[in-house]
């Protein structure tokens, strides 16, 4: 089967650069699958779990932050806030982040603070979901 070039760039590092057989990314309107020779496009990426098939049958899960994906000439560039493998996630820290965000949501706050708290909660829940291998929606 054909492959395509994939580069995942997080705000702090180049997370992955190499060949990929299939890529599934979380988008605002559902998951998007990308295969070799995909049509050129730009896709918004939401907080969620991406899955990449590097070798046949070998899937890697990645916790992603917000960003976008660009598909051009059989190459995909994924620019995101964060990208983490399940083994890189500190479960205790993610749980603490989740609890802090839930507490902030319960408190009276401005609309802007509420949206920041909601985003923090979504990131923490995504990290927990990916680290524990769970497949449920946020």
Backbone torsions as a table, in degrees:
resi	resn	phi	psi	omega
1	UNK	NA	148.4	178.3
2	UNK	-68.3	163.4	174.8
3	UNK	-130.6	171.6	175.0
4	UNK	-135.3	159.6	178.0
5	UNK	-78.0	134.5	180.0
6	UNK	-130.1	131.4	174.9
7	UNK	-132.2	120.5	178.1
8	UNK	-109.2	117.3	-177.5
9	UNK	-114.6	117.2	174.4
10	UNK	-95.8	171.2	-177.1
11	UNK	-64.9	-23.0	-176.0
12	UNK	-109.2	-7.5	-176.5
13	UNK	-172.5	167.0	168.5
14	UNK	-86.3	110.6	-174.3
15	UNK	-74.3	-42.4	-178.8
16	UNK	-152.1	141.8	172.8
17	UNK	-146.5	118.5	-178.7
18	UNK	169.6	-162.0	-178.5
19	UNK	-92.4	153.6	-178.8
20	UNK	-145.8	144.6	178.6
21	UNK	-92.3	-41.3	180.0
22	UNK	-147.0	148.3	178.1
23	UNK	-139.6	132.3	175.9
24	UNK	-122.5	122.6	-177.0
25	UNK	-122.7	150.9	177.5
26	UNK	-81.8	126.6	178.5
27	UNK	-121.7	161.3	-179.2
28	UNK	-56.6	-30.0	-179.1
29	UNK	-104.7	21.4	178.1
30	UNK	121.7	178.4	-179.9
31	UNK	-75.3	144.4	177.7
32	UNK	-118.0	130.8	177.0
33	UNK	-100.9	138.0	179.1
34	UNK	-123.3	128.3	178.9
35	UNK	-118.5	168.6	177.0
36	UNK	-55.6	145.8	179.3
37	UNK	61.4	32.5	177.8
38	UNK	-67.0	151.5	177.1
39	UNK	-61.1	144.2	178.5
40	UNK	-65.0	134.8	178.6
41	UNK	-171.0	168.9	173.4
42	UNK	-119.8	133.3	-176.4
43	UNK	-125.9	130.4	173.3
44	UNK	-71.0	141.5	179.5
45	UNK	-115.9	130.5	177.3
46	UNK	-104.1	170.2	177.4
47	UNK	-60.8	127.8	-179.2
48	UNK	170.9	-165.3	-177.3
49	UNK	-107.3	129.5	173.5
50	UNK	-103.6	153.1	176.1
51	UNK	-129.2	132.5	179.0
52	UNK	-123.3	135.7	173.5
53	UNK	-103.0	104.2	-178.0
54	UNK	-80.5	-48.4	175.5
55	UNK	-123.8	160.1	-176.6
56	UNK	-54.9	121.8	178.9
57	UNK	80.4	-3.9	-178.8
58	UNK	-104.4	94.8	-178.8
59	UNK	-96.6	138.3	177.1
60	UNK	-117.9	129.7	177.9
61	UNK	-97.2	143.7	-177.1
62	UNK	-137.2	132.1	173.1
63	UNK	-84.3	121.1	-177.5
64	UNK	-112.5	148.3	168.8
65	UNK	-94.4	-173.2	-180.0
66	UNK	-69.2	155.2	177.3
67	UNK	168.7	-147.4	175.9
68	UNK	-153.1	160.7	178.2
69	UNK	-119.5	138.2	176.6
70	UNK	-118.0	125.5	178.4
71	UNK	-111.4	115.4	-179.3
72	UNK	-145.8	127.6	173.8
73	UNK	49.7	51.7	177.4
74	UNK	61.8	27.1	174.1
75	UNK	-130.9	139.6	178.8
76	UNK	-120.0	127.9	174.1
77	UNK	-116.1	122.7	-179.0
78	UNK	-110.9	113.6	178.4
79	UNK	-107.1	115.1	-175.8
80	UNK	-136.3	160.8	176.5
81	UNK	-62.5	-49.7	-177.8
82	UNK	-139.5	152.6	174.5
83	UNK	-147.5	122.7	-177.6
84	UNK	-139.9	139.4	171.0
85	UNK	-79.6	155.8	-179.6
86	UNK	-54.8	-37.6	-177.9
87	UNK	-73.6	-14.2	178.8
88	UNK	-86.6	-12.6	-173.7
89	UNK	-83.6	129.0	174.4
90	UNK	-85.2	103.4	-174.0
91	UNK	-62.0	-41.9	-179.4
92	UNK	-62.1	-44.1	179.4
93	UNK	-65.0	-41.1	178.6
94	UNK	-63.8	-39.4	177.7
95	UNK	-64.0	-41.6	177.6
96	UNK	-63.2	-41.7	177.5
97	UNK	-61.1	-41.5	179.5
98	UNK	-62.0	-46.7	-178.9
99	UNK	-64.3	-41.0	177.9
100	UNK	-63.1	-42.7	-179.7
101	UNK	-65.3	-41.0	178.3
102	UNK	-63.3	-39.3	178.6
103	UNK	-65.6	-42.5	178.6
104	UNK	-63.1	-36.3	179.4
105	UNK	-66.1	-36.2	179.3
106	UNK	-69.3	-23.8	-178.4
107	UNK	-83.1	156.5	176.9
108	UNK	-73.4	128.6	-177.5
109	UNK	-153.4	168.3	179.2
110	UNK	-71.3	166.1	178.6
111	UNK	-59.3	-42.8	-179.9
112	UNK	-62.2	-44.8	178.6
113	UNK	-63.7	-37.2	178.6
114	UNK	-61.7	-45.2	179.4
115	UNK	-64.9	-37.8	176.2
116	UNK	-63.4	-41.9	178.7
117	UNK	-64.8	-40.9	178.0
118	UNK	-62.2	-42.0	179.2
119	UNK	-65.5	-40.5	177.9
120	UNK	-62.3	-42.1	179.4
121	UNK	-64.4	-42.9	179.6
122	UNK	-62.7	-42.2	178.7
123	UNK	-63.3	-45.4	-178.6
124	UNK	-64.0	-43.7	-179.8
125	UNK	-65.5	-37.3	177.5
126	UNK	-64.6	-43.8	179.0
127	UNK	-61.1	-42.6	178.8
128	UNK	-64.7	-43.0	-178.8
129	UNK	-62.2	-45.8	-178.4
130	UNK	-68.5	-40.4	-178.0
131	UNK	-67.0	-27.6	-178.2
132	UNK	-100.1	2.2	177.2
133	UNK	70.1	20.9	-179.8
134	UNK	-84.2	147.8	-179.0
135	UNK	-120.6	66.3	175.6
136	UNK	-124.7	153.7	-176.2
137	UNK	-81.0	151.4	176.1
138	UNK	-74.4	NA	NA
